[in-house]
Each structure stands twice: as C-alpha cells, then as structure tokens.
C-alpha cells in the first residue's frame, strides 16, 4: 500500500449533489460497494494522472468485496460518470474530471489501511443502509472540510441537502463512522443555536494533531469556522 498520507478526491460532483444518486432503494448493497470501490480507486490512483491499474484481485484485497459486488459497483461508478475505463484492458481505471491542481479534497490513505485492506471495510456486512449512509457522510465531510480548522462544520439540514439522507438516517450513519474510527464528532459552543451547542466532523488520519483539543474551546470558536450550520 502507498505510503501517502492522503489522496486527491475530486469534489465538484459532491458539491453538485452527486451523493444523492446513491440510494439504498435504488441498488441496495451495490450502491455501498460502488462508494467503497471509489475510495480505493482514489487512494491508489497516480496523483499526477488520476489513473490506476487495479484487477479484481486487487479490489478483493483492498475492499474485501466479492467479484459480483466489484462488477456491479464499477458499473455504477462508470454509468454515473465518476470513473473512466481504459481502452487497453479493463483493469485500467481513471478518476473522472481529475485535476491535480484544483477542485479536490483530501482523502486519507495510509492511516486507513491494515495490510492491503481498508480496515473499516473488513467490518462492512453490506446488509445495512447505515453503511451506505456512512460512506456518503465520509465523502461529504471530506469535501466540506475546512483546511484551517481540519473539520467540516455542517448542519443536519445541509447534510440532507448534499447527501439525500433524511434526518433519522444521519445518526446511524455517524455511528458506523465512529465505530470504525473513521470520523470524530466535535461538540463546540455556538451562539447561533437555541441550546448553544453545534457539531463538526473531523476525518481521522488527516492532520491528527489539529483539533479542538489543541486549539481550545472558547465560546466564540464557532465564529472562526467556515460553516454550513445554517
């Protein structure tokens, strides 16, 4: 596995609401598999070109998926314009709209792997809608992450708007992320809310020493965030 700390995830499609196309009722666990594969592709792609050669065996090792799920997931990604397939062999895959200079978000790499596999994916059973929701939130938080604060400060209303998840689906999805040590939820005081508390989300393995514990928790902390809290 690459020793890179992060990979470059094109984020415009997320900003444009592309996560809403991934729905459990549309394709069930194939939708989950598609986002698992997208994460692996981005993590392992060449940082200059956005292309990578990955066989089914490679995907089986990295994502812990069956051949049937890999085939279905790749088809979804290709049909939705998120990947391109090479003309010289199906194992050649490119990230669509990849620009190494602009329009990307940091996606953790090295810290997520245990050997050849994404550690969290070993725990995915592909039977739960919450797993799909978790991956949608994970990519959304990556796209909305503020580089100054290392967090995505985003309200449930905005999460619904960008991801298509309903309010009742967000907490189970956050629980999946927490159990698999993919995201930390930070509570901070906010004068913009009735109860004075808001939340922000920090991806693990990205700038791990840059968080509220090192910045402080004064009452006006939220005023320094670029937020989607309203």
Secondary structure by P-SEA (a helix, b strand, c coil): cccccbbbbbccccccccccccccccccaaaaaaaaaaaaaaacccccccbbbbcaaaaaaaccccaaaaaaaaaaaaaaccbbbbccccccccccccccccbbbbbbccccccccccccccccccccaaaaaaaaaaaaaaaacccccccccccaaaaaacccccccaaaaaaaaaaaaccbbbbbbbbccccccbbbbbbbccccccccccccccccccccccccccc
